[in-house]
Amino acid sequence: MEMLANHVAGAWSTPASDRRLPVVNPATGQALAEAPLSGGAEVDRAVEAAAAAFPDWRRTPAGDRIQVLFKVKTLLEAQLDLLARTITEECGKTLAEAKGELRRGIENVEVACGIPLMMQGVNSEDIARGIDEVMIRQPLGVVGVITPFNFPAMIPLWFLPYAVACGNTVVLKPSEKTPMTAVRLVRLFQEAGLPPGVLNLVHGGKEAVDALCDHPKVRAISFVGSSAVARHVYSRAAASGKRVQCQGGAKNPVVVLPDADMEMTGAIVADSAFGCAGQRCLATSLALTVGDARGPFTEIMAAAAKNRKVGSGLVDGIQMGPVISAESRTRIEGLIGTGLEEGASVVVDGRNARVDGYEGGSFVRPTILRDVPASGTIARTEIFGPVLGMIHVRTVDEALELINKSSFGNQACLFTRSGASARKFRYEAQVGNLGINLGVAAPIAMFPFSGWKGSFFGDLHGQGRDGVEFYTDKKIVIERWPAEWSRTF
């Protein structure tokens, strides 16, 4: 069994602590590796290494810094199959989903290669007679990046390329459930020629997270996870004077109008609700059917849920893998039971799933609950599993009222042929990512990954220009050079 190590100052080392956590393949239940649970001392060592590397990396021209990213992109492309297999083994998603995740991550590397242009400042001559003013961008220093289990490659690549291209140094704390992919990413950056100390990796849990939030030499924190943990990280890091961006949880509704193309809508919503076993922050988890859409949409979704092929993501033809752990499976099945107790009825029940040859796996089959109470647990809770709740409403206005009452605001989607309905929805829905005839409104890397209300804590999101803004400080220089000071040569 592989014993994972931390990466500090360019070297791999195992912490002295004997605290370990197994990394488990969720399709088999078998341990793949062990990750150390680092404490504050290990975090401090990594931060000090990043702080020591910062002065020289900050002085490296941006055009030179991005040469590393060009090499990283080439290595990611060359090792895509190996990385995808690692993601599938420790996360559970299918190989196709893992490869799609990597493509989105590579896209962020490509955008960050434009830092010499994106990081440019502005200037204004003669703001008063003989006085000029300039705004320049400078890197912050050491930044902490804390990432979740569900996208172990893509989400680190939301942050790392922008942070290092802007001249910062980084301490990465990946999810303790899926740390093997992060190890491979750090090795790629190392192989690409990133200087020692610029990118450090520390394995761990809450103790490591809190140590990063508290450390006086860490200038900023980037985080993705549940809303409860996002709120904790935001509050704790901000209390230490840090700049913070925290992407939280979601309850992404899709609104289906009677004029929608039902076959297309059903296929798209099934992929959104059940893709990655529902373990993504843009997964559709609530369907609001309007008027006559209820019957045909329910029938199509029931067929899609029953026919979805569930099993190990490494097997050809499998459409959905396991959830991340046995504990997660128990939690999801418990929430399904709570929904039924609160008055919902089951259309397709995915509990007690068994997959031949993978009896030790953590499988939950696609589940659909209809007549979900609008104020009940299923309608309000991020289940983070392959469970779709359905609520019937009479009008688009009723659907918008339910969406806007939610404590979350990550995504909402509308399926319709009506331009007027689409414009109303776009204008009034209080969410940060919105899709029209789409099930996953995932922004490309040039745009920020938005989120409102309880789905995001902070001001600047990940990706694109928001990433550059987040990882740089703006400095204003106002200068006067009187003519009489000029020397005559």
MOZITA-V833563 format. One line per field, one symbol per residue. burial: I if it has 24 or more other C-alpha atoms within 12 Angstrom, else O. A space follows every 10 residues. Layout:
burial->???
This chain:
burial->OOIIIIIIII OIIIIOOOOI IIIIIIIIIO IIIIIIIIII OIIIIIIIII IIIIOOIIOI OIOIIIIIII IIIOIIIOOI OOIIIIIIII IIIIIIIIII IIIIIIIIII IIIIIIOIIO OOOOOOOOOO OOOOOOIIII IIIIIIIIII IIIIIIIIII IIIIIIIIII IIIIIIIIII IIIIIIIIII OIIIIIIIII IIIIIOIIII IIIIIIIIII IIIIIIIOII IIIIIIIIOO OIIIIIIIII IIIIIIIIII IIOOIIIIII IIIIIIIIII IIIIIIIIII IOIIOIIIOI IIOIIOOIII IIIIOOOIII IIIIIIOIIO OIIOIIIIII OOOIIIIIII IOIOOOOIOO IIIIIIIIII IIIIOOIIII IIIIIIIIII IIIOOIOOII OIIIOIIIII IIIIIIOOOO IIOOIIOOII IIIIIIIIII IIIIIIIIII IIIIIIIIOI IIIIIIIIII IIIOOOOOOO OOOOOOOOO
